[in-house]
């Protein structure tokens, strides 16, 4: 397989989680690891051959679609009044959804 390392703006990096989903140029992939402003994915030969990922070169800009759930959770937790939802950071931590 091929390892691709993608650099992202810090404001997007916070939504990217190891083992989470990310879409790069329309190709849905699993994130291996995240470090500050970059993350990496592995791409198997079949995916590389059958997608536009094979056309990428170092430094090429890509279209990213980040996990929608992460953005919804942030909005929910930073809302001034999230009591109507019955969800809190404490509840998410106790349930194993927040570390």
C-alpha positions in Angstrom: 0.0 0.0 0.0 1.0 3.7 -0.4 1.1 6.1 2.5 -0.1 9.6 1.8 0.6 12.5 4.3 -1.7 15.4 3.9 -1.1 18.8 5.5 -4.3 20.7 6.6 -5.0 24.1 8.2 -5.1 23.8 12.0 -8.8 24.8 12.1 -9.6 21.6 10.2 -7.1 19.3 11.9 -9.1 19.3 15.1 -11.9 17.5 13.3 -9.7 14.7 12.1 -9.4 11.6 14.3 -7.2 8.5 14.1 -9.3 5.7 12.6 -11.9 8.2 11.6 -13.2 8.8 8.1 -12.0 11.4 5.6 -12.7 11.9 2.0 -9.9 13.1 -0.3 -10.9 14.2 -3.8 -14.1 12.1 -3.5 -12.3 8.9 -2.2 -13.4 7.9 1.3 -10.5 6.7 3.4 -9.6 5.8 7.0 -7.2 8.1 8.8 -4.1 6.3 10.3 -2.7 9.0 12.5 -2.9 12.7 13.1 0.0 15.0 14.1 -0.7 18.7 14.6 -1.5 20.0 11.1 -1.2 16.8 9.1 -2.6 13.3 8.9 -1.9 10.2 7.0 -3.8 7.5 5.2 -2.8 4.2 3.5 -4.1 3.5 0.0 -4.1 0.0 -1.4 -3.0 -0.6 -5.0 -6.5 -1.2 -6.3 -7.8 2.1 -4.9 -4.8 3.9 -6.3 -5.4 2.4 -9.8 -9.1 3.0 -9.8 -9.2 6.6 -8.6 -7.7 10.0 -9.2 -5.4 9.4 -6.2 -2.9 8.0 -8.7 -2.6 11.4 -10.4 -1.5 13.3 -7.2 2.0 14.7 -6.8 3.7 16.1 -3.8 2.3 19.6 -3.1 -0.9 19.1 -5.0 -4.0 20.7 -3.4 -6.8 18.3 -2.7 -10.5 18.6 -1.7 -11.1 17.3 1.8 -14.4 16.4 3.4 -14.1 16.0 7.1 -16.3 14.0 9.5 -19.6 15.7 9.9 -20.2 14.2 13.3 -17.1 16.0 14.8 -18.4 19.3 13.6 -21.9 18.6 15.0 -20.4 17.6 18.4 -18.3 20.8 18.6 -21.4 22.9 17.8 -23.5 21.1 20.4 -20.8 21.3 23.1 -20.0 25.0 22.5 -23.7 26.1 22.2 -24.7 28.5 24.9 -27.7 26.3 25.8 -27.3 22.7 25.1 -29.4 21.6 28.0 -32.3 20.7 25.7 -30.3 17.9 24.1 -29.3 16.2 27.4 -25.8 15.8 26.1 -22.7 17.2 27.9 -19.0 16.7 27.6 -19.2 14.7 30.9 -21.8 12.3 29.4 -19.7 11.8 26.3 -16.6 11.1 28.3 -18.5 8.6 30.5 -19.8 6.9 27.4 -16.4 6.6 25.8 -17.0 9.1 23.0 -14.7 11.8 24.3 -11.2 11.5 25.7 
